Amino acid sequence: MSSPAKKRKREVPQSNPQPFRSIASFFQGQASKQAEKTLQSIDSAPETVVEDGLSDEALARKLQAEFDKEDAPAGGIGIPNNEPSLPASSSTDNGLEPPRKVPKTHTLSLQSSVGTEDTICSAILFDQSPLTFDSTKCAAELTVHWVAEGGNASYALLTRAFVLANSTTSRIKIVDTLVNLLRVLIEGDPTSVLPAVWLATNSISPPYKEVELGLGGSSISKALKKVYGLNPQGLKTLYDRYGDAGDVAFEAKKRQSFTLMKPKPLTIKGVYQSLRKIATSKGSGSQESKQRIVEKLLQDTRGAEESRYIVRTLVQNLRIGAVKTTMLIALARAFLYSKPEGAEFPVRSQQNLARLKKEELTEVYNNAEEIVKASYARHPNYNDLVTCLLEIGVSDELLLRCGLQLHIPLRPMLGSITRDLSEMLTKLQGRGFSCEYKYDGQRAQVHCDDKGKVSIFSRHLENMTEKYPDLVSLVPQIRGESVSSFILEGEVVAVDNETGELQTFQVLTNRAKKNVDIGGIRINVCLFAFDLMYLNGEPLLDRPFRERRELLRSLFVEIPNQFTWVKSLDATSADSETVLEFFKGALDAKCEGIMVKVLDNVPKANIKQPQGDSTMTDGIANAAGEAPPEKPSKGARRKALLSTYEPDKRLESWLKVKKDYSTSSETLDLIPVAGWHGQGRKAKWWSPILMAVRNPESGSLEAVTKCMSGFTDKFYQANKDKYAEGTPNVISRPAYVEYHGEPDVWFEPQEVWEMAFADITLSPTYTAALGLVSDERGLSLRFPRFLKVRDDKSIDEATTSDYLALLWRKQAERKIEEEQQQPDKAERLGWQEE
């Protein structure tokens, strides 16, 4: 809080005999009446009061001196701060040369910021259908425009796409916008395609490389105050009003009528390179270096929208709906239409595609998207993917050029959720499958090359090699003599090293993440291996699970309590009792449940549902005290389940049955976003608490319910301490949370809570899944109850609105089935019509 002395210094009395020198008087004739009018409006706005009591001239000179120092060559001397600028009248209107020239980068010259926006880019209609958008004409016009400003695609072009994507909730429009943007860059400036992809996906490197911006909120605030002349109170007023750092930058830039000099146009490549410099700046003086880069980016923005998206990029909350899947779809479609000059791969004619029927066009799109998605799932790095696309386009060769590679984690295959054992057995009826213990640990992907280098990655592709040096040292002992290189997958579980007893995931989380010394390890772990995806230079993804498992168990060496196989059971339709006992054994061993995996492929694409083979499902249901599942109709057909390893896919060839599901109850992973002051005994805590699901398309959080059940007093107190008012965990109303009410406090979204509930209902109050099941109502939960904090999940893994809508539809189908199976109410009550 400012001292009274500082406040008096800023609040200049009206009767001060020394007149306050304005920008108009300093600029000496360059300022027009319009400028004076604009200046007066700025002076009257509380948000634009300059800090430290500096006059406009003093602030201008101070900032110019800093920029001159930054721009001056190493060892050189910049032009002094008091070097006068050329007056406006010194132009060559009369054909005479001005008396002298001053280098533009060192000229102190206040310029009107009006009209600095890139009007050419801001008029492009990227949200047209790719079938009608003329990317070639647009690229040709823009190339001429860019040559005059340095030659590379301007950041204004990317900003235009962001504005259009942010202005719609239509996924089709968002995809079309990104497709057309990429087409223009592919044809006009191919070198800017990769930086544009990174910026549009709100990242600067793949997840397995620890490259982070490392910018705190204070760095952004300082830059906003310094570049836009805001004082702390003005900045707080704007943030309280808008709740989004990007929107604050937008308003501040919009109110800035003068700049120190005409902004140098930002380029897409330049912005990305600046972010890389921020992320790689280390050591003494790195914070000052990062601060200067941030300020320079804000200084060079042309227009309020560029400022908005520069700041949103810096705070890593872009909010344009360009999630990973959307970008991969956009890349696949863009390279169907366009290619760089000189590239030899074929593209589809826009006219030919326009003549296709809707179903035919969808098939063309799907084929291209499947190739790009599969390549990214095996090799999740845009640096390699985009480079290959620019060279060879979308073709099967992409999977070879940009496929599975050691020390680059592939995205793991995922299992579908089933309500209970009966449902699982119904899905896999007639197939051979393996049941495996689902351990309560951390999924790990272990890579080893022929030189002995080892890398370990998490389910989210984070590099965990430093966290598990004991596993790294174990690798030479576990690989057999015929194994040179491999990628295997397993579950890392905390164990008692002497007894081998399994411990909970919470115990594992207490282990340090970096700089772990083998001699100082107190929490021992065991790796339970369950799959082998790569062996001796050859990918095994297309091999059946049974074959992959056999290679794993025959070529690797088991070490008790350190490296072993997941406990498993191969089942047939006659093993109902055995499967149930195996499931109970998994729960007794402190496992979460079981994973069930199809062992072999079936030759035909479709198989007949077997009839009369209900021994297994009925046996399980009867043993569990449940009604047997409804049998499929005679002659029903279903799609065959593959036993191959499918990266980044959630298929029914892998099913998980957990303890919670076995009771026929669903749970959701929700994000706490706000709270109210409690009543009565709970008055000192937050209760109820507003919970939200994640919209995977827009990136927003959609309110779904209030929860005030399942919390202990101890949890209430810890939660109140964590989200105490005045801490960074309590924020102003965020624009990315969709909720119409007014909670007492808003939380910084940062954790996931597992919630139980009775059922899902339509709601006029909550926005979750709005538009997916109803255009007027969202979805909410009846009787929500807190179960636990999911420390193993980030908010990016919270329940999505799509999944909530899927559960609602299943619930509706289940109710219809139950009504059909129940006898007439009159019959149940013994009533007879006369």
Residue, then its C-alpha position, 0 to 999 in steps of 0.5 A: m500500500s502506498s504511503p501518504a507521502k507518495k500519494r501526495k506526490r502523485e496528487v498534484p494540487q490544482s493551485n500549483p503555480q508551476p504548470f504541469r507540462s502536458i504532452a501537447s506542449f512538449f510535442q510542440g505543434q505536432a499535436s492536433k486538436q484531436a490529440e489534445k481532446t484525446l489527451q484530456s480524456i486520458d488524463s481524466a481516466p483513473e486507470t491511466v494515471v502515470e506512476d511516481g508523479l512523472s509528467d508525460e515528458a519525463l515518463a517518455r524520456k525515461l522509457q526512451a532512454e531504456f529502449d535506446k540502451e537496449d537497442a544500442p550495439a554492444g560497446g556503442i554509445g546511444i544518442p543522448n536522451n536530450e537529443p531533439s526529434l525532428p519536428a513534423s514540419s521538417s518533412t520534404d514537402n517542398g522538395l528539400e532534404p531535412p538538415r540532418k537525419v537521426p536513426k529511427t531506433h534512437t529518436l524520441s518521438l511521440q506518435s499517435s497510436v490511432g491508425t497503427e493497427d494492421t487494417i489489411c489483416s483485420a479484414i480477412l474472413f478466415d471463418q469462411s468455409p475452406l471450400t470457398f476461401d481463396s487462400t492463394k489470392c490472400a497469400a499473394e496480397l499479404t506477401v507484398h504487404w509483409v515485404a514492406e515490413g520485413g518479409n515474415a508473416s505479421y502477428a496481426l494475421l495470427t491475432r485476426a484468427f484468434v479474434l474470429a475463433n474467440s468470437t464463436t462457440s462453433r467448433i466447425k467455425i474454429v476449425d475453418t478459421l485455423v485451416n484457412l490461417l494455415r493455408v495462407l501461411i503455407e502458401g505465403d510464408p511457410t517458415s511461420v507455420l510452425p511458430a503459428v502452431w505453437l502459439a495457437t496451441n498455447s505452448i512453446s515446446p512438447p510436454y516431455k521437454e521442460v521448457e516453461l516461460g516462468l513468468g509470474g503475475s508481477s512481471i505482466s503487471k509491471a510491464l502493463k504499468k510501465v508501457y501503458g502508464l498505469n498506476p497500481q490502482g488503475l491496473k487493479t480497477l481494470y482487473d477487477r472489472y474484467g478479470d482477465a489479464g488479456d482484457v486488461a491489456f486490451e483496455a489499457k492499449k485502447r486508451q493509450s493515444f500516444t506511443l513513444m515511437k511507431p511500433k515495429p510490426l510484430t511477426i509470428k516468428g518474432v513473438y515465438q522467438s521472444l517466448r523461447k528467449i524468456a523460457t531459456s533465460k537462466g542465471s543472474g539477471s534473467q528476471e530483468s532480461k525476461q522483463r525487458i522482453v515482455e515490455k518490448l512485446l507490449q510496446d510493439t503491439r499494434g492495436a488493442e487486440e494484439s495486446r490482448y493476445i500477447v498478454r494471454t499468451l504470456v499468462q498461458n490462457l489463450r482461450i480460443g478453443a484450439v486444443k490439441t485435437t482441433m489443431l491436428i484436424a486443422l493441419a490435416r485439412a490445410f495440407l489437403y488444400s495447400k502446399p509451399e512453393g516448390a513442394e512436390f506432394p499432391v494436393r486436392s483441387q478446391q473445385n474438385l473437393a467442392r463438387l464432392k457430396k458431404e459424405e465423400l468430403t467427410e471421408v476425405y477429411n477423416n482419412a487425412e486427419e487419421i494419419v496426422k493424429a496417428s503420427y502425432a500420437r506416436h511422435p507428439n512434437y510439432n517441430d517434427l510433425v509440421t516439418c514433415l508435413l511441409e516436405i511430404g504433405v499428408s501421406d502414409e509416409l508421414l507415419l514412417r518419417c514422424g513415427l515411434q522414436l526412442h526417448i520421445p514418448l508416445r501418447p498412451m492407450l487408454g481404457s474405457i470405463t464400465r459400470d460393473l463386471s456384468e457390463m464388461l463381460t457383455k462387451l467382451q462376450g465371445r472374446g478371449f481376454s486378460c484381466e490385470y490388477k489395476y495398481d494404485g500407482q503412477r503409469a510409466q513409459v520406459h525407453c532404453d536405447d542400444k547405448g544404455k541411455v534410459s528415459i522414463f515418462s509419465r502418462h502425461l509425457e512428463n520426463m520422470t527420469e530424475k525422479y526414479p534413478d533406482l529404476v534407471s539403475l535397474v534397467p541393465q539387470i532386467r533386459g535379457e541378452s537379446v534385448s538391445s533397445f525397447i519401450l515398455e509400459g508399466e505401473v510404478v507402485a510404492v512398496d515395502n522393500e522387505t515384504g513386498e506389500l503394496q502401498t497407496f498412491q499418496v505414499l508415492t507422491n511424497r517422493a521427491k521429483k528431482n535431484v533424487d539420490i539413490g542412497g537417500i531414497r526412503i520410499n521404494v518402488c516396484l515397476f509392474a510391467f504390462d506392455l511392450m511397444y518397441l523392441n530392438g528397433e522395431p515397433l510392436l504396436d500392430r502386434p496382438f496383445r498376447e504376442r506383445r505380452e509374451l515377448l515382454r515376459s520371455l525377454f526380460v528378467e524379473i526381480p522380486n519387489q523391484f521389477t515384475w509383471v502385473k498379476s493377470l488372469d486369462a479368462t474364457s466364457a466358462d470362468s465366471e467364478t474365477v473372474l469374480e474371485f480375481f476382482k475381489g483379490a485385486l481389491d484385497a491387494k489394495c488395487e483400484g480394480i482390474m483392467v481387462k484387455v482383448l488378447d487376439n484380433v478377430p479376422k473378420a471386421n464384424i462378428k456375430q454376437p454369440q447366443g446361449d453363451s451367457t454362463m459367464t455374465d449370469g454367473i458374475a451377476n448372480a455371485a454379486g447379487e445383481a440382475p443379469p444384464e439384458k441379452p442382446s437380440k438374436g443375430a445382433r452384430r457388433k464391431a470387432l475389438l482390436s488387440t493392437y496398441e492404439p496410442d492416444k485412443r480410448l477403446e473398448s478393447w481395454l476396459k477398466v472396472k474399478k471398485d467404485y464402478s462395481t457398485s453401479s455408481e459413477t463418479l466425476d472429476l470436477i474443478p472447484v471454482a468458487g465458494w460462498h460463506g457458510q451458514g451457522r456452524k460453517a460460517k467460518w468456512w467456504s460452503p457450498i463450493l461451486m464445481a465445474v466441468r471442462n469444455p475441451e473445445s473452448g477451454s472454458l470451465e462450465a459450472v455444474t453444481k454446488c457441493m456441501s456434502g462429504f467434507t470433514d471439518k479438517f478439510y473445511q479448514a484446510n480449504k479455507d486456509k488454501y483459498a483465503e481472501g488476499t492470497p493468489n488462490v483467490i482471484s477476480r471473476p474469471a472470464y473463462v468460467e461460465y456461470h451466471g450467479e455471484p459467489d462470494v469468492w472465486f478460486e484460481p482453478q488448480e485442483v480436481w475433486e472426485m465427486a459422487f452423485a445420485d443422478i444428472t438433471l437438466s438445469p436452467t441455472y448451470t451451463a455444463a454441456l449447454g447445447l449438447v443435450s439442450d439448447e436452453r438448459g445445461l446439466s447439473l447433479r443431484f445430491p453431489r458428495f465430495l469423495k477425495v482430492r485427485d492429486d494424480k490429475s491436473i485440471d486438463e484431465a477433469t471431466t469434460s462436458d462431452y462426457l457429462a452429456l454422454l452419461w446423461r444420455k446413458q442414464a436416460e436410456r437406462k431409465i427407459e429400459e427399467e420402465q420397459q422391464q417393470p410390470d404395469k403399476a396396476e399389476r404390481l399393486g394387485w389392481q384389476e380393471e373391471 
